[in-house]
Amino acid sequence: MMNSEHPGVMPPVIPGGKISLVGIGPGSNAHMTQRARDVISEADTIIGYVTYIKLVADLIVGKQVIRKSMTEELDRAIHAMEFAMQGKKVALISSGDAGVYGMAGPAFEVLFQAGWTPETGVEVEIVPGASALNSCASLVGAPLTHDFCSVSLSDLLTPWPVIARRLDAAAAADFVCALYNPKSGRRTGQIIEAQRLFLRHRSPDTPVAIVKSAYRPKQRIEFTTLQHMSECDIGMLTTVIIGNSNTFIRSGIMVTPRGYANKYGMEDGVTHAGEKAGRSLSTGLTGWLTNLHADHQAGMSSAALAQQHRLPPEYIEDTLARPLHDDAAVLLQENTGDE
Ligand code: SAH
């Protein structure tokens, strides 16, 4: 145990110890990385949530195994540190990626609390794994091909207003959104609130994919819409992917367009007038700045420009007050040169 009377005081470290924070992917052997397998094989102590330990049962025969329940995260991290300080090679197992709502954060918090530094303390390795959003996306098509974010609906450690603000911002900004920890036996209202917040910004027809137990025996995939999402079968092992305003489902495949249609004719592949292959869009930063200055010079107020572009007025004012960078200055001159 950590020294409770003298927090921050570390007992002497026996060399050779190591903590590996291992993400094992969604739960099938085929989707675990070779490094994850190697690190688990080389470890002499395995710590993790019971379900994850079962998933790697073949790799841990003959090792010391510490099974923990879901709520004992800090405990798991403290145990890992203590064993590593005794010279043991400890593998702390997370599903998906260890750094995504996983053990990597709590492990470093506990280590730093105990005075650990990378130079003087036990070795720490983080082994990346496919997170639920990668695994679930792969099962439904290509929903994450444009900007996306993830929000965990778990309010066990995060106040609801924080979660709600993030949902509201993600919905307003048209991010594709992966919801982790959407619902459990006791937490049933959060997904309904998430739906309400999203519906304020997005069409009720927005495609939604509900993926349960990806790459595990009980895998289930359901397509629905934002309007009906909360009526679906959602649980602890579900990830919900909400599309953006361009996402579509066709032949059972969910796709978020990459944006090629902004530049090329999707049927003939011909570049639209005013666009150049390999160059920013005419509405990219340089083109936008040029037009912004031109519109302003033509008499549009910064308030009107802010409204048109749905950007903060202070940002527009500040942008107009700054010198144009070279490309944009040249463009502006080309566009207004004959006047
Ligand atoms: N570290 C994990 C996330 C842990 S939080 C990762 O990177 O994936 C637990 C949440 O992850 C679950 O509530 C669920 O939303 C999601 N999840 C984990 N494994 C999953 C799977 N196989 N299928 C669908 N969702 C999964």
Residues whose N, C-alpha, C, O or C-beta is under 5 A from the ligand:
A	BS01	SAH	P26 G27 S94 S95 G96 D97 V100 Y101 G102 A130 S131 A132 L179 Y180 N181 P182 V211 K212 S213 A214 M236 L237 T238 T239
